[in-house]
Amino acid sequence: MKLVAEISMYPLNEQYIPPIQEFIDRLNSYENIKVVTSATNTIVSGEYLSTMQLLAVEMQRSHEKVGQAIFVCKFLNGEKMSTEI
């Protein structure tokens, strides 16, 4: 089963751009997912379980490094990217 996740990250920090860019860069390092970034969110798609696991790992990594950060996520099961729907 496939998963499409739309994620927006809001670090509660004055210097918010570097943590967001680091998060996106880490997501882009995974070969088993597709990542599309826009000005307001990042869309990740891949196999359901492995995508959820890597998102959990990377969100935890961001919280450990940045401290307080809000992640707003939407999840859709299926093949299509939300930009195609």
N, C-alpha and C positions, 0 to 999 in steps of 0.2 A: 504494500500500500504506500502511496506517495503522500507527502505533506508539503504544503506551502505555508510559510510563516512570514508575517509582516511584523517587523520589529522597529520600534523607535526607542532610543536610549536618551535619558535626561540625567546626566551627572549633576548632583547638587553641589556644584563647585564653580567658582568663577572662571576657571580655565577648563571649559567643558568640551572644546573641540578636540584636543589631543586624546582624551579617553575614548571618545566616540570613534575617532579615526583608528585607534589601536584595536578596538573591538571589530570594526569592519575589516581591517587588515588581517586579523586572526581568522575571521570567517572565510576570507578569500584564500587562506592557506589550505583549506580542506578541498581535496580533489573530488570527493564524492557528493558534493552539493553544488547547486547553482546559486550565485549571489548577484542580485541586481540592486544597486544603491541609487536612491534619488535624494533630493534636498531634505526630505522629511522622514524617510524611512529606508529600511533595507529589507528586501524580500529574499528569503532563503527557501530553496526547494530541494527535496531529495527523498530518500527512503524514510518512512515515518519514524521508526525507532531510532535509527542512527542520527537523524537530524535533531530529534528531541534531545538525545544524549549530548550531542556536541553543543547545542544551545545551552544546556544546563551547565556544562563545563565552562563555556566561555562567559556566561553571565556571572557565574560564581567567581571566575578569575577577575572580572571587572570589579565586582563588589569588594574582593580582597584588596585590589590595588587602589581603587578610587575611594572606597568607603560608600557613602550613600549615593545611590543612583537608581532612578526609576526606569524600568523597562515596560513599555506598553506593547503587548503582543496580540496578534490575531492569528488564528490557526484555521486552515482549510485543508480537508483531506481531498486529494485529487491531483491531477497532472498539470492543470493550468496555473500559470502565474496570475496574480490578481490584476495585472495590467492587461491581460488577455481576456478577462471575463467581461 
